[in-house]
Amino acid sequence: DAKTTQPPSMDCAEGRAANLPCNHSTISGNEYVYWYRQIHSQGPQYIIHGLKNNETNEMASLIITEDRKSSTLILPHATLRDTAVYYCIVRPRGSDKLIFGTGTRLQVFP
Amino acid sequence: GAGVSQSPRYKVAKRGQDVALRCDPISGHVSLFWYQQALGQGPEFLTYFQNEAQLDKSGLPSDRFFAERPEGSVSTLKIQRTQQEDSAVYLCASSLDGGAPGSGYTFGSGTRLTVV
């Protein structure tokens, strides 16, 4: 079973920040938070991951609350090409597999 | 190649037919994963290889599903006596080291299987 809860869909205006929330209230100390996205007709694409500190890379920022029970993926300036399904996944350290939920369908509009 | 390559891209099979789906992982990637994605759902784990060893096949839905990776590189997912419920996109992913925290997976574009 997926250990995360995400809203099924969100909209965002092009050029604005997209903030995608994820609840993982049962996360344990050795579990990482991963984000992937899946653009139509493609395989999922890795975005970012973190344990307890906030993380940033060229694609996005990941904000994890102090109690680690929730996180937010931030796309600072959304473009039409960011329209996709975004998956938040918790994964134990050393675990070999990712367990996907149903994700959030983000629609970026002009 | 630069990415994970899957073939065929599309496959239509008659019910009862056997099919074989191929995955070419990124060269040097130790770990290889197969996922099944039904329409409108997230990918569901099927099986996992580390080199040629199949370490986890807990997600295979029935004994009609079989996967192999005999030389630790290319993998084949075989489905025998296909049923309509097998219709899905089959995704393959590889990673340099499946268990390492920083190890992101690279997915292929998948094979869309339609059983008629």
Contacts between the chains, C-beta under 8 A, distances in Angstrom:
chain1	res1	chain2	res2	distance
A	2	B	42	7.5
A	32	B	101	5.4
A	34	B	104	7.9
A	41	B	109	7.1
A	42	B	107	7.9
A	42	B	109	5.5
A	42	B	110	7.9
A	43	B	4	7.4
A	43	B	91	5.2
A	43	B	93	7.1
A	43	B	107	2.9
A	43	B	108	5.3
A	43	B	109	5.4
A	43	B	110	5.6
A	44	B	43	6.6
A	44	B	91	7.5
A	44	B	93	7.8
A	44	B	105	7.6
A	44	B	107	5.0
A	45	B	107	7.1
A	46	B	104	3.4
A	46	B	105	6.4
A	46	B	106	7.4
A	49	B	101	7.1
A	49	B	102	7.3
A	49	B	104	7.3
A	51	B	101	7.3
A	85	B	42	7.9
A	87	B	42	6.1
A	93	B	99	8.0
A	93	B	101	5.7
A	94	B	99	4.6
A	95	B	99	6.5
A	96	B	31	6.7
A	96	B	33	7.9
A	96	B	48	5.3
A	96	B	50	7.6
A	96	B	55	6.8
A	96	B	56	6.5
A	96	B	98	4.4
A	96	B	99	5.3
A	97	B	33	6.6
A	97	B	45	5.0
A	97	B	48	5.8
A	97	B	56	6.7
A	97	B	98	7.7
A	98	B	33	7.9
A	98	B	45	7.3
A	98	B	105	6.7
A	99	B	45	6.6
A	100	B	35	7.8
A	100	B	42	3.5
A	100	B	43	4.9
A	100	B	44	7.2
A	101	B	42	5.5
A	102	B	41	6.4
A	102	B	42	5.2
A	103	B	42	5.8
